[in-house]
Amino acid sequence: RDPRVHMVTAVYVGKGRGRLNAGDDAAAARLYSIAEVLALRGKGKFAFDHEEIIDEYLQWKGYI
């Protein structure tokens, strides 16, 4: 995030079902398995501090 200002991030966790239906703003959206997310860690594939946020979730769920 921008170190010049105070930033708050809200993360929501939920379960979904059915078919992913992305709009124009997220036309390339897709679902990733936990195994796929774990394989992406440490490879510079996430923007900003998103890898840190994902790591906190994975720790919370006991995946790492």
For each residue, the residues with C-beta under 8 A, 3 or more apart:
1: 7 9 48 49
2: 5 7
3:
4:
5: 2
6:
7: 1 2
8:
9: 1 49 53
10:
11: 53 57
12:
13: 57
14:
15:
16: 20
17:
18:
19:
20: 16 29 30 31
21:
22: 26 27 28 29
23: 26 27
24: 27
25:
26: 22 23 29
27: 22 23 24
28: 22
29: 20 22 26
30: 20
31: 20
32: 36 37 40
33: 36 37
34: 37 38 58 63
35: 38 39
36: 32 33 39 40
37: 32 33 34 40 41 54 58
38: 34 35 41 58 63 64
39: 35 36
40: 32 36 37 43 45 46
41: 37 38 51 54 55
42: 51
43: 40
44:
45: 40 51
46: 40 50 51 54
47: 50
48: 1
49: 1 9 52 53
50: 46 47 53 54
51: 41 42 45 46 54 55
52: 49 55 56
53: 9 11 49 50 56 57
54: 37 41 46 50 51 57 58
55: 41 51 52 58 59 64
56: 52 53 59 60
57: 11 13 53 54 60 61
58: 34 37 38 54 55 61 63 64
59: 55 56 62 63 64
60: 56 57
61: 57 58
62: 59
63: 34 38 58 59
64: 38 55 58 59
